[in-house]
Each structure stands twice: as C-alpha cells, then as structure tokens.
Amino acid sequence: MQISARADYALRALLTLAASDGGLVKGETLASAQDLPLRFLENILTDLRRSGLVASRRGAEGGYQLARPAAEIDVATVLRATDGPLAGVRGRRPEEVTYEGAARSLQDVWIAVRVSLRQVLESVTLADIASGELPELIREHSQAPGAWSRR
C-alpha cells in the first residue's frame, strides 16, 4: 500500500487539530507545525471539510477544528476522504475485478488485502495516535518480528 502525500498531510494536520483541545487553528499554524506546504494543505483541508471531518470559520478569529471528536475519526475514514477506497485494482474495487484460469483466485487475495487494511486502519483513531495510546492490534503488528525490516 502506498500512502499518498495528500493522505499523510491530512492525517498530520488532523492530528495537530486533535491535540489542540478543540480550539480553532489557523491553516498557517497547521502547515508550520507539521512543515507542510500551505497551499497544498489548504486544498486538503477543503476536501476534509466537504467530507465532514473538519469545520472551518473565516475571518481574523477563524481557523479549523475537528468537526467531531478525535475518538470518532479513524485513519481509514481519513484515507477514504483523501484518496478514495482503501484497496483498488486498476482503479476498481476488488470485488469488481475478475480473473480467468490460473489467476482466478487473485481476486480473493485482493479482497483479503482490503480486509487486513480495514482491520488495522479502522481500529485506530486520531485520539489514539495523538495520545500515543495505540490499540493492542497496532502495537502487536508494529512490534511483530520482521515488521521493521525491508523486503
């Protein structure tokens, strides 16, 4: 799985908002806190607002804040808002592709990949990450033998 810059920046900005105790945070502050390009971040924040993850207020006292509690926003929701479905095959959902002959079971592999992604990404929220209190599943996977080795 490739995590896009768009998804990475979105998560970093949302985590900064999650750590802000609900107050409004200016886009410039978010960009600076995470060393992100402001114009790109502003486009991402617009998409996050449209997805119902961020609320914004204009003006001198304006800024951004989470539209709902950080404990209710999981990583999968953010990735879907920025990049679409979690697992795709040539731009289609795994259940929409079919294969013939020796490749017939490949669809099952792609569906299993999506299930695994969902298990991890739907189990961890912004609140978990911001607090450093990650769910057991995340700790187990990140500490599994070979988890940090390159292949």
N, C-alpha and C positions, 0 to 999 in steps of 0.2 A: 504494500500500500504506500502510495506517495502522498504525503501531506503537503498541500499547496501552501505557498506563502500567504495567500488570502486566508486560509483556514488558520494557519499558525498566528498570523497577526490578529485575526478576530478573537481567537482564544486568549492571547496575551492582553488585548485591550479589555475583554470581558473580565479577565481575572483581576486586572487593575481596578475595574469598577466594583467587582465583588469585594475587594479589600478596602474600598473607600467608605464603607459603612452607610451606603445608600445616598450619599450626597451627590450633587451634580459635579461632574468633572469635565472640564473643557477638553476639546479634541487635541489641542496643542499639548496639554498636560499628559494625556494618554500617550500621544506619539513620543513625547520626550521621555516619559517613564519607561517605555519599552524600546526606545531607539528605533522607532518606526517612521517611514515616510508619511508625512501628514496628509498629503493629497490622496494617496492610496488608502490610508486609514479612513479618511472621511467617506470615501466610496463604500468601503466595507461597513462602516457604521450606518450608512443609509440603508444598505441591504439588511443589516441586523435589526434596524428599526422596522422595516417593512415585514420582517419575519416575526415581530413581536418580542424580540429578545432585549431590545434597548428602547428606552424612551428618551426624548430629547426636548430641550427647551431653548428657544432662541433668545438672543439679547445678551447684554453685558453680564447678567447674572445667570445666563444659561449654561448648558452643557449636556452631558449624557449621564444616564444612570440605567441600571438594570430595570427592565420592565416587570420582572417578577423575582422572587428570592433566588439567590445563587444556588440554594439547595434543590431548586426545581429545574435547573438548567443542566442537562447532561452534555457531555462532549459530543455525543452522536448528533444531538439537535443542532449544535453549532456547526458541525461539519456539513450536515444536510443543508443548513441555511446558506452556507458559503459556496459549497461545491456540488450539491445535489446528492443523489443516492450514495450510500457508503461503498457499495461494491457494484461496479459495472463492467460489462464485457462489450468492448467496442461501442460504448455509449448506450447500451441496453441493460436492463435488469437481468440478472442471471436466470430467472425463470422464463424469460422471453427468448433465450437462445436455445437452439437445438443442434445436435451433432449426430453424425451418422457413423456407422462402422466402429472402428477401434476407438474413436473419440466420443462415443455415445455417453460414457459416464463422466465426461469432463464437466457437464452441467452440474452434476452432483458436487464436484469439487468446488466450483464457484459458489454454489449455494452454501456449502459448509464454511467457506471463507467468510461469506457475509454473516453467517450465524456467529462465528468466532469474533468478528469485528463488533457486532452488536453486543455480545456478552461483555466485552471489555468497555466499549465506548458508552454504552447505556448504563454502566454500573458506576461511573464516576462523574460527579457534578463539579461545577465551578467552586462550590463551597468546600468540597473535599480537597481540591487542588490548592485553593487559596489558603486553607488552614494547614495543609501538609498532612492531613489525616486521611490518607488514601484507603479505599476499601481493600479488604483482605485479598480479593481476586487480583487487584492491580499489584499489590506487594508481592504476591506469590509469583505472578508472571514476570515481574521485573527482576526478581531475585532467583529465578529458575536457572539451573545450570545451562550455560551457553547463551543466556539472554543478552549478554553484552558483547558476545563475540560476533565478528563479521563473517558472513558467508556469502 
